[in-house]
Amino acid sequence: MSDLFVLLRETLPEFLGSLAAAVVTTAAAAALRAARRARHTEPTTAEPPPQE
């Protein structure tokens, strides 16, 4: 049983670091998607060229 605790103590920081990295990556990807979506839905402010 103590071997299990040793293994857990050695691997837990690595697991938590990987989990934190995954959370940060997912949040960054969501922010990028939201920024792209906002850029595509904004109305253009440029006026069309005058018609002759």
C-alpha positions in Angstrom: 0.0 0.0 0.0 2.8 2.4 0.7 4.1 1.9 -2.9 0.8 3.3 -4.1 1.3 6.4 -2.0 4.8 6.8 -3.3 3.6 6.5 -6.9 0.8 8.9 -6.2 3.1 11.5 -4.6 5.5 11.3 -7.5 3.0 11.5 -10.3 0.4 13.9 -8.8 2.4 17.2 -9.5 3.0 16.1 -13.1 -0.7 15.3 -13.6 -1.8 18.6 -12.1 0.7 20.4 -14.3 -0.7 18.7 -17.4 -4.2 19.4 -16.3 -3.5 23.1 -15.8 -1.8 23.3 -19.2 -4.9 21.7 -20.8 -7.2 24.2 -19.1 -5.1 27.2 -20.2 -4.9 25.8 -23.8 -8.7 25.3 -23.9 -9.3 28.8 -22.5 -7.0 30.4 -25.1 -8.6 28.4 -27.9 -12.1 29.6 -26.8 -10.9 33.2 -26.7 -9.5 33.0 -30.2 -12.7 31.5 -31.5 -14.7 34.2 -29.8 -12.5 36.9 -31.3 -12.8 35.4 -34.8 -16.5 35.2 -34.5 -16.8 38.8 -33.3 -14.6 40.0 -36.2 -16.8 38.1 -38.8 -20.1 39.4 -37.4 -19.1 43.1 -37.2 -20.8 45.2 -39.9 -18.4 46.9 -42.3 -18.1 50.6 -41.9 -16.7 51.2 -45.4 -19.1 52.9 -47.7 -19.6 51.4 -51.2 -18.2 53.4 -54.1 -20.6 55.9 -55.6 -22.6 54.6 -58.6 -22.5 56.6 -61.8 
